[in-house]
Amino acid sequence: MQRQFDDMQLGSIELFCQAAELGSFTAAATASGVTPAAVSRSIARLEARLGVRLFVRTTRQIRLTDAGRSYFEQCRSALAQLAEAERAVTGQQALPAGRLRISLPTTYGHYHVLPVLADFRARYPLVQVEVHLGNRNIDFAEEGFDLAVRMRAPADSSLIARKLGDAALVVVASPVYLARAGTPRTLADLARHECIQFELPSSGRCIPWLFRQDGKEIEVMTHGGYCCSADVLGGVTLARGHAGLFQAYRYVVEGDLRHGRLVEVLPEYSGCSRPINLVYPHARHVPLRVRCFVDFLLEQQGLTDTSLSPC
């Protein structure tokens, strides 16, 4: 196979990634044991070879261009795979290491993953965990994520989905709101109530509420003067503040129901849930830190994953 990169080019790519991660040529030079001028020359050679600008430079800072950001994500992934390959052949693969980037929905992150991350790092101390909390769909390749948890199965066939469980749905309101507005007894009663909306980031539309009626799952579009986006927990906080009814995951409001801060309504129409999926890209070589985290999270749910080799 013909060589495409010499040692100097590979070194320039490493310095470029270092500068992009640290946001400074000087910091990259210090971390790499070279001079800032050497970093600047290496990146200039790289830009000349590619024919694009990778950084916008000012007297105070540097920032990646759009092309630079895309190139950085690809190079970072490639360098990580090279490091992983070296660990595999030198026997260091037994110790998972490196940065693990995870995207989590706010509710599942706060209630199920963040509380156990200390246990994960106690088991694998060489893994650094970077968590993104949000409900939008992320781009694995462009944003450099290793895996994500999503409350719906992905439509993208290039992604692997492992089911973690089902999140039961429940409609709740505060006792103060119910004393003021009355308690709904049928689904038709929802039209006369203040129903707190949640806007789905992927579509920009308010999601319908799910109910089970006559053994079938049905969707009901509700209406109200409050709408939350990005963070489902905002709807729960509004419900606690007597703003109206809200459909939430039961695991999020269990404490509120137990202590009387919120009350379940329409229980005879409950029984619906949304699947919780662990999602990550198809890859010929899955890094050990990713495999270990998948195993760890499935273990927390009392599950096992036979698709990946055990840690």
N, C-alpha and C positions, 0 to 999 in steps of 0.2 A: 504494500500500500504506500502510495506517495505521501511524503511528509507535507503537511499544510502549515505547521507551526514550528518555528525554531525556539530554542530556549529563551531568547530575548522576548519573543512575542508572547509566550506563555507567562513570562515574568511581568510583562506590561499588563496583561489581563488581570493577573493577581493584584497588581498595584492599583489598577482601575477599580476593581471590586472593593479593595480596602478603602480607597478614597471615597467611593460612593456610600459605603456603609458608615464611615466616620464623618462624612461631610466636610472633609478638609484634606488638602494635600499635605500640610504640615503634620497632621495627626497620622496620616497614612505613612509618611516618611518615618516618624518616630516608631510606629508599630512594626515597620518592616526593617528598620535599621539602616535606612539610606537617607539621603538628603532630600529636602523638598524639591530642589531643582531636578534631581533624578526622577522623582515622581512626575513632575511636570513634563520632562522630556519623554518619558515612557508613554504618557497619555497622549502627547502630541503625535508620537509615532503611530499609536493605535488609531487616532483620528485620521491621520493621513492615509493609513492603510485602508480604513473603512470608507473614507470619503464623506464622513458625517461628523458633526460636532456632538460630543458626548456630554460636555458640561457647558453651562453658561457661567462665566467667571466674572466676578466683580472684585473690588478691592477688599471686601470684607468676607465674602462667602462664595461657595460654588454650589450649583444645583444641577441635577441631571436634566438634560433635554428629554423630549419624548422618546427619541431614538436611543438616547443613553439609558433611559429607564428600562426600555425593552431589552436592550443588550445586556444590561446589568442582571436582570432576572434570569436570562438564559445562561450567562456566564457563571453566576453564583450557583445555579443548579448543576452545571457541568463540573465545576470545581468540587462541589460537594460529592458528586458521584465518583470523581477521581480519588478523593480522600477516602471514601467508603471502600473503594476497590482496593486501595493500599492496606486498609485495616483488615480487609477480608483475607488477603494473602499473607499478611504478617502475623496473623493470630490475634490482632487487637479487636477483631470483630466481636469477640465475646463481651466487649464492654461498649454498650451503646453510648454514643457521644454526639455532640453538635447541637445546633439550634433546631427546635421543633416549633413550627408555626401552625397554630390551630385557630380556626374560625368557629365561634360558638354563638348560638342564639342567646339572647340575654337571659331568658328564663332558665333554660337548661344549663347554661354556663354557671349562673349564680347558685342554683339549687343542687346540681349534680356533679359538675366537673371541678370548679374552683375549690370546693371544700376538700377534694381528695388529691389535688395536685402536689401537695406537700408529701403525701405518701408515695406518689409516683417518683418524685425527685429523691426521696430517701432511698428508694430502691435503685434508682439510676441517677446518681449525683452528677455524672458528666454530661447530662442532657440539660440544655437551657431551654425553657419553655416560654414562647411568646404567644400571648392570647389576644385574639381580636374578638370583641363582643359586639354583635350586631346581627340583624335579621336579613340583611341583603344577601343576594347570591354573589359569591366571590368568584374570581377567575383564578384558578389554580396556577396556570402557567404565567400569566402576567403579574400576579401579585405574590408569587412565591410561597403559597401555602402548601403544607404537607397533607393536611386533612381538615375536615369540617364535620360538624353535627348539624343536621337539618331536620325540620319537622315534617318534611315531605320528601318522597323519593325523587331523585334528580331525573330530569328528562334527558340529560346528556349521556349518551351511551358510552362515552370514553371514561366515565366514572364508575367506580365500584361502590355499591351501597350495602352496608351491613346493618340489619335491623337491631336496634338496642332495646326496643320495647314499644309500648303504646302509651300516649299521654291522654288520660281521660279528661273530657271537657265538662264544665259545670257553670251554670249561670248564677251569679251572686249579686247581692246588694247589701247595703248597710241597713241595720234596723231603723235608723233615722229616716232614710229615704223611703223605706216600705211603710213607715207610719204616716209619712206625708203623702205618698202617691198610691198606696195600696199594693197588695201582693198579686201579681199576675197568676191566673189559674189555668189559662189556656194559651196556646201559641198566638191566637188572634189578639189576646190582651197586650201583646208586646207593642202593637201599633199605638197604644195609648201611653206608652212609657218612654222615658229618656233612656235610650240604649247607647252606651258608649261604644264608639266605632274604633276599629284598628285598621289602618291602611297598610296593605301588603307592599313591602318595598319593591318587589319584582314587577308588580303590575300598576302600582299607584291607585289601586281600587280597594274599597273597604271590603273585608272578607265577610261572607255570610256566616251566620251561626248554624251549627249542626245540631240536629235533634233526631231522636228515634221515635217514630210514631207508627203504630200498627205493624211493628216488626221491621220497618224500613227506615233507612237513614234519609233525612230530608234536609234541605238547605232553606233557611229563612233569611231574607234581607231585612235588616232592622234599620232604624233611623234614630238620630239624636243630634243634639247640639254640640257634642264633644267628639273629637277624633284625635287619636294618637297615631304616630308613625314611628318607625325605627325600634321602639322599645315597648313590648307588650306590658311590662311592669307599670307603665304609665296609666294604663287602663285600670289596673288593680288599685293603684293609689287614688285615682279618681273615684272608684267605687267606695273605697274606705272613707273618702271625704264626702259621701252622701250625694254624689253627682248623678247616679243612676245605676242601671243594670249593666253587667259586663260578663261576657263569656270568657272564662280563663281556664288554664290547665289546673286540674284539681291539686296537683302536688304544690303549686304555687300558693294556693289559698287555704291549704289544710290547717295551718296555724290560726288563720283568721276565723275559719269556721269553728275550730275547737274553742277559741276564746270569745266567740260571739261578736267579733268586730264585723264579720260578714255573715250573711244567711244565704243558704242555697234556696233557689226558687225553681219551680217547674221540674222537680225531681222525677216526676213520672215520665218526662220526655228525655231523660238523660240516657247515657249508655253509648254515646259516640266518643270517638277518640281520634287522635292523629298519630301516625307512625313516627318514631324517632329513629333517624338513620345516621350511621357513621359513614362518611363519604370521603373517598380519596381516589386519585387518578390511577388508571391502569398503568403498570410499569413492569418492565422486565426485571428490574432490580429495585425492590422496595428497601429503603434504608432501615437498618436495624432499629434505630430510635423510633421510627414510625411503626414497625411491627410490634415493638414492645408496648407502645402506647395503645395500639389497637387491642392487644391482648389484655392490657391492664384495664381498659375501659369496659371491655366485654366481661372481664372477671368481676368488676364492680356490679354488673347486672346479672351475675350468675350464669353467664353465657360463655361459649367457647367459639373460636374462629378456626376452622380447619383449612382455610384458604391460604394462610400464611404460616410459615415455619415458626415454631415456638421460640420464645426468648429463653 
